[in-house]
Amino acid sequence: MTRTPQLPRLSVIIVNYNAGSLLSACVRSVIGAWPGDLGGEILVVDNASTDGSGEQVAAEYGQVRLVKLEKNLGFGAALNRGLKLAPADFVLMLNPDTELRPGAIDRLRATLEGNPRAALVGPRLAYPDGRLQHSAFKFPDLIQLAVDLFPDLLGRLYDHPLNGRFPVAAYAGSRPFRADFVLGACMLARYGALAEVGFFDEAFFMYCEEVDLAFRLRRAGWEILCEPRAVVIHHGGASTGRVRTEAFRWLWESRFKLFARYYPARFRLAARLLVKLAASRAARRPPGTGPDPEVWGQLLRVLG
């Protein structure tokens, strides 16, 4: 009988798209945080970048295997390519604009090993200046949508539990806590749990991939945790300024795909009404204070 080779203990998959020097910093932090007792590999799945960042880290770090895609398939699809190429007991999935602090992988792994029903765990994310960045959330509801759509009216609720956030005290604690989902910038998962639910749904090109995955994991009986003692810097969350046109449209298109699958018709109707109201208010705002009116029009046509 042929013996099945034992899986590596850990695979790290970084999805890259024109991340520049941030990708190198991410890889360097992974190597620095790698537990000495774990074998495995680092995959950089490059979504057809044009800045040469993927090739640069492959040349700079011998531990990196570069998987170059011919076109940008989106975050979830790129992760799926990596997952199929690098099965392991545990898989760490990263955005290229993250940096792991020492001990982060050990903390995340210990949390999964200590909680057999946990499929996935995320860290405490922080801005580069050390401030807390929320990384664990409750599933979207109408209050969260309203806060996003009407920041001038409801912005004071942004960090409030009513907006799907967990109290700051939870991130200051010494124990993992349950969440509906964690931000996809950094997630450590049991490979077997991901395989059980079919990995990521590639219908989500950008945004909500991790939320859809969380719905399916939760329905299959798995738990999702946040480990506040594992700290990861997330540069992307620090960006501010005018909302990018494509990102805004992708976000809301992905949200409504999510709503169509997991939410009742009355919720979807209320969400559409909120978007239409926000579009009406946006049309009366000065130029440059939010997404272009054209974007709102495109979104309304998609939503019907």
C-alpha positions in Angstrom: 0.0 0.0 0.0 1.3 3.4 -0.9 1.5 5.7 2.1 -0.1 9.1 1.8 2.6 11.8 2.3 2.0 13.8 5.5 0.8 17.3 4.8 3.0 20.2 5.8 2.0 21.9 9.0 1.6 25.4 7.6 1.2 27.1 4.2 1.2 30.9 3.9 -0.7 32.4 1.0 -0.3 36.1 0.2 -2.4 37.5 -2.6 -0.6 40.3 -4.3 -1.7 43.1 -6.7 0.8 45.9 -7.3 1.6 46.1 -3.6 5.1 47.5 -4.2 7.5 47.4 -1.2 4.7 46.5 1.1 4.8 42.9 -0.2 8.5 42.6 0.7 7.8 43.9 4.2 5.0 41.3 4.5 7.1 38.4 3.5 9.9 39.5 5.8 7.5 39.6 8.7 6.2 36.2 7.9 9.7 34.7 7.9 10.5 36.5 11.2 7.3 35.2 12.8 7.6 31.6 11.5 7.5 29.0 14.3 10.6 26.9 14.4 8.7 23.7 14.8 6.5 24.1 11.7 7.4 23.0 8.2 5.7 24.5 5.2 6.0 27.2 2.5 5.1 30.7 1.5 3.2 31.2 -1.7 2.7 34.6 -3.3 -0.2 34.4 -5.7 0.2 37.4 -8.0 -3.0 38.8 -9.6 -1.3 40.0 -12.8 0.6 42.8 -11.2 2.5 45.2 -13.4 4.9 46.6 -10.8 7.2 43.6 -10.6 6.6 43.2 -6.9 6.0 39.5 -7.1 9.1 38.8 -9.1 11.1 41.0 -6.7 10.2 39.0 -3.6 10.7 35.7 -5.3 14.2 36.8 -6.2 14.9 38.3 -2.8 13.5 35.4 -0.6 14.4 31.8 -1.5 11.5 30.7 0.8 8.9 32.2 -1.6 7.1 30.3 -4.4 5.6 32.8 -6.9 2.4 31.8 -8.7 1.8 34.4 -11.5 -1.7 34.6 -12.8 -2.4 35.9 -16.3 -5.2 38.2 -15.2 -6.6 39.6 -12.0 -9.0 37.0 -10.8 -9.9 38.7 -7.6 -9.0 38.0 -4.0 -11.0 34.8 -3.3 -10.1 33.2 -6.7 -6.4 33.9 -6.1 -6.6 32.3 -2.6 -8.3 29.3 -4.1 -5.4 28.8 -6.5 -3.0 28.9 -3.6 -5.0 26.6 -1.5 -5.1 24.0 -4.2 -1.4 24.2 -4.7 -0.3 24.2 -1.1 -2.5 22.0 1.2 -1.4 21.9 4.8 -2.8 21.4 8.3 -3.1 25.2 8.7 -3.2 27.9 6.1 -2.4 31.6 6.8 -4.0 33.9 4.3 -2.7 37.4 4.1 -3.1 40.7 2.3 0.3 42.0 1.1 -0.1 45.2 3.2 0.1 43.3 6.5 3.1 42.8 8.8 3.1 40.1 11.4 4.4 41.0 14.9 6.6 38.3 16.6 4.7 35.5 18.0 1.6 36.1 15.9 1.6 32.8 14.1 2.2 30.9 17.3 -0.7 32.6 19.0 -3.1 32.0 16.2 -2.1 28.3 15.9 -2.4 27.8 19.6 -5.9 29.2 19.5 -7.0 26.8 16.8 -5.3 23.8 18.5 -7.0 24.7 21.8 -10.5 25.1 20.2 -11.3 22.0 18.1 -14.5 23.5 16.7 -12.8 26.7 15.5 -12.3 26.7 11.8 -10.6 30.1 11.5 -9.0 32.7 13.7 -8.0 36.3 13.1 -5.6 38.5 15.0 -5.9 42.0 16.5 -5.2 44.3 13.6 -3.5 47.6 14.2 -2.8 50.7 12.2 0.9 51.5 11.6 0.9 53.9 14.5 -0.4 51.2 16.9 -4.0 52.3 17.1 -6.6 49.5 17.2 -8.2 48.6 13.8 -11.3 46.5 14.2 -10.9 43.0 12.8 -13.8 41.0 14.2 -17.4 41.7 13.3 -21.0 40.7 13.5 -22.8 39.8 10.3 -24.1 43.0 8.4 -27.4 44.4 9.4 -29.4 47.5 8.4 -27.8 49.6 11.1 -24.3 48.9 9.7 -25.5 49.7 6.2 -27.0 53.0 7.4 -23.7 54.0 9.2 -21.8 53.3 5.9 -24.3 55.2 3.7 -24.9 58.2 6.0 -21.5 58.9 7.7 -22.4 62.6 8.2 -25.4 61.6 10.2 -24.3 58.4 11.9 -20.6 58.6 11.9 -20.4 58.7 15.7 -21.6 55.1 15.7 -18.7 53.8 13.6 -16.9 52.1 16.4 -20.0 51.3 18.4 -21.3 47.7 18.9 -24.5 48.8 17.1 -22.3 49.0 14.0 -21.2 45.3 14.3 -18.0 46.1 16.2 -16.8 44.4 19.4 -15.9 46.5 22.4 -12.4 47.8 22.6 -12.0 45.9 25.9 -12.3 42.6 24.0 -9.2 43.4 22.0 -7.3 44.2 25.2 -8.1 40.9 26.8 -6.0 37.7 27.1 -8.6 35.3 25.7 -9.9 34.7 22.2 -13.5 35.7 21.6 -16.1 34.5 19.1 -17.1 36.6 16.1 -19.4 36.1 13.1 -16.5 36.8 10.8 -13.0 38.3 10.9 -11.4 40.7 8.3 -9.8 38.8 5.4 -6.5 40.8 5.7 -5.2 38.0 8.0 -6.8 34.7 8.8 -5.4 31.4 10.0 -7.6 28.5 9.1 -7.8 24.7 9.3 -7.4 23.6 5.7 -9.8 20.7 6.2 -12.6 23.1 7.3 -12.1 25.3 4.2 -12.2 22.2 2.0 -15.4 21.0 3.7 -17.3 24.1 2.7 -15.7 24.4 -0.8 -13.1 27.1 -0.1 -13.9 30.7 -1.3 -16.8 31.5 -3.7 -15.2 33.1 -6.8 -18.4 34.9 -7.6 -17.1 37.6 -5.1 -14.4 39.4 -7.1 -13.6 41.8 -4.3 -15.1 42.3 -0.8 -17.3 40.0 1.3 -15.4 36.9 0.3 -14.6 36.2 4.0 -18.2 37.0 5.1 -19.6 34.5 2.6 -17.1 31.9 3.8 -18.0 32.7 7.4 -21.7 32.1 6.7 -20.9 28.7 5.2 -18.5 27.7 8.0 -21.0 28.7 10.7 -23.8 26.7 9.0 -21.5 23.7 8.9 -21.1 24.0 12.7 -17.7 25.7 12.9 -16.8 28.6 15.0 -14.8 31.7 14.1 -12.5 33.4 16.7 -10.4 36.5 17.2 -7.2 36.2 19.1 -6.3 39.6 20.5 -2.8 38.5 21.7 -1.8 38.0 18.1 -1.0 41.4 16.6 -0.8 42.2 12.9 -0.2 45.6 11.3 -2.5 46.4 8.4 -1.4 49.3 6.3 -4.4 49.4 4.0 -6.8 50.2 6.7 -5.0 53.4 7.3 -5.8 54.9 3.9 -8.2 57.8 3.8 -9.6 60.2 1.2 -12.1 60.1 -1.6 -13.8 56.7 -2.0 -12.4 54.9 -5.1 -15.1 54.5 -7.8 -14.5 50.8 -8.6 -14.0 49.8 -4.9 -17.3 51.4 -3.9 -19.2 49.7 -6.6 -17.6 46.3 -5.9 -18.3 46.6 -2.2 -22.0 47.2 -2.7 -22.4 44.7 -5.5 -20.7 42.0 -3.3 -22.9 43.0 -0.3 -26.1 42.5 -2.3 -24.8 39.1 -3.6 -24.4 38.2 0.1 -27.9 39.5 0.9 -29.4 37.5 -1.9 -28.0 34.3 -0.5 -28.4 34.7 3.3 -31.0 37.4 4.0 -34.8 37.5 3.7 -36.6 39.5 1.0 -37.7 42.2 3.4 -34.1 42.9 4.4 -33.0 43.2 0.8 -35.9 45.6 0.1 -34.9 47.8 3.1 -31.3 47.8 2.0 -32.2 48.9 -1.5 -34.3 51.7 -0.1 -31.3 52.9 2.0 -29.1 52.9 -1.0 -31.6 54.9 -3.0 -32.0 57.4 -0.2 -28.2 57.7 0.0 -27.9 58.2 -3.7 -30.6 60.9 -3.6 -28.7 62.8 -0.8 -25.3 62.3 -2.6 -26.7 64.0 -5.8 -27.1 67.2 -3.7 -23.6 67.2 -2.3 -20.6 69.3 -3.6 -18.4 67.4 -6.1 -15.5 65.5 -4.5 -17.2 64.7 -1.2 -18.0 61.0 -2.1 -18.4 58.6 -5.0 -19.3 60.3 -8.3 -23.1 60.5 -9.1 -22.3 58.2 -12.1 -21.2 55.5 -9.6 -24.4 55.8 -7.7 -26.3 55.5 -11.0 -24.3 52.3 -11.9 -25.0 50.8 -8.5 -28.7 51.6 -8.7 -28.9 49.9 -12.1 -27.2 46.8 -10.8 -29.5 46.6 -7.8 -32.6 47.1 -9.8 
